[in-house]
Amino acid sequence: MATEVKIYETFPGSMSASQHKYNYGLIRKHLEQLLNAPAGSLSLITIEKNLGAKATYSGSFDITGLAGLTPGDPVLIQQATGPYTGKGTLADESEDMVIANGNVLDAATIRVYWQAVKSPVMGNIKFNYSIG
């Protein structure tokens, strides 16, 4: 069974063309790895990060305290559903959609770049991630 994946090279926001091209390469590499991986090999880890006290459209953060990572490896990361700390219990926060991608900086750190899709975001957001 063939799987078709469409990858769009442009996203709204203020990232530079070189950042878009870099992000596109990371996403494409990781999607190709996932499509060729044996079934059931993906496990996701959920984290919650504070994206700041002032609403903004984009930024980055680090996931630290890890061990045994290989620098340069891509990271598949997506926004997770709520509820998020400090934002009530309705679990509807994912309506404020955030796209993200990342890569391994060193043996203990992942750098994540994120961008709000429709409106600026702030405060805590949950993410699911897997290291490629």
Phi, psi and omega in degrees: 000124180275143177245127179259129178236125176259128180242123181263135187273351181236145178225152177292155174128197190248013179287150180285165179299322180293324178292320177300315181296318178297312180299317179301316179297317179296315181296314181298315180300315183291320177298320178297320178296318181294320181293333180263000182278152176297150180302141176080012184266000182263125173235137184250144176247134181258133175230163174234127182236144175270118183272006175120164182272347179246131181297133180213167184266339183202165179175193177213160174208164179249144169255117187241174177082015179268176179211149173076019180278157178255117180307138180093343179298140177284159178233123174276122182219139180217157176291137177261159178288160180276196007285154179254147179303130177082008182233026177086191186238011183284342181059031180255012184293338181292353172296334172275078191291137177234130172258148184211156170208163183201175174210162181279123179277314181209187186298346184229006188223135171247132175259127181244131174252132182230159178211131176284140186273309187252320183218157180296151181237162177205168177075200186282138175223139176266145178227145170255137178219158176217140182265131184283000000 
